[in-house]
């Protein structure tokens, strides 16, 4: 394991190149080895290929090598850390952030299948793999909430219902929008404009900005404090999965705009709605117990959005530029 | 006191009054002022109308599907009534929802998951424009769910 940095150290580092050894460590680590991988390196790895995006078959082959068994995780030490080593303030802060992800994973799992219908055959392979990834991430959170947090229920929906009180009212912004955009795609699966709007919400905003930011906050806390090893392992492996999703999603958007430059208008219109909603928070979340301030989380969101747009070559209009500055962190991902 | 039947004109009048009154102080204290500032700003400029449908209303009250037609303007509700198929075409946004989900909303199921789990869906209208006011909509849906309604009387029909 490399040197442990403070959770927010990465904010002042900026983009950096990973060594071949670091890339190999991330790409080839088995589940046990993932515990030794630095989350900052994995998030950097997400961006590594954004300028020259891999094709969908390459992403599918990576999936076959990197898939992991969620039932191999042992949450015994996490349960001890949660009950005996973490403070109540840390637990509440953690739940306020992780619960958005618990629900986000379920949402992105069930909203993705309709997108496959209008995709190329190679992209279908990648989407099928992504659906399996998202299902596995849903089980990961179900296990964490049952075995570590101690929520009880007969089935997955029971546990989702039990963690819902920690989910902010603004969650319905991006995830309700995704559900309704998925319904538009369901009705017209070959409507490329509807697909680009859907892809902007799913791949650029939810996965590229929200998910990576929220992952970073809880994982850097766990690594910094040396707590929750199974959570760190499973969620860092999840982040590695997300690197394929973000790269595939950015490739889809980039190809769509290259084929028809007017598609950038669909991206802008979708961002206009998303950024309108992202300027609002319904609850005050205390990040300090996890080593962050609200301003630092906002900066992290901003950096994640800028990097995706820059790397994929999407320019914002002046009104969208102004909206980016008022974004409030939404504690969710998928 | 007898509660108005679900999807009756009396119920629609009560819904209109509740929406015009807006969220109670109790509801407002649960969320940040920033959230309510956004709600109030959307409401002040809202000039759209909703046709909130019940796809499988039990027979005897209205033709199925029936719509709760809500019109907004000048920061308040300007019309709220039960309408049939022909009138829903005049609404900015047309929504579909099953009777069981309307009843669940009335029994306390939250508006946020009603949207997120697609229990209510936009059947007609611009989704991106609609979502710019989604927090306003979900709060209003919650208000509608809290208006007393007699579902038992409907079941008899």
Interface residues (C-beta under 8 A of the other chain):
Chain A: X107 X164 X167 X169 X170 X171 X172 X173 X175 X176 X177 X179 X180 X181 X183 X184 X197 X269 X270 X272 X273 X276 X277 X279 X280 X281 X282 X283 X284 X328
Chain B: X31 X32 X34 X35 X38 X110 X112 X113 X115 X116 X117 X118 X121 X122 X127 X128 X129 X130 X131 X132 X134 X135 X138
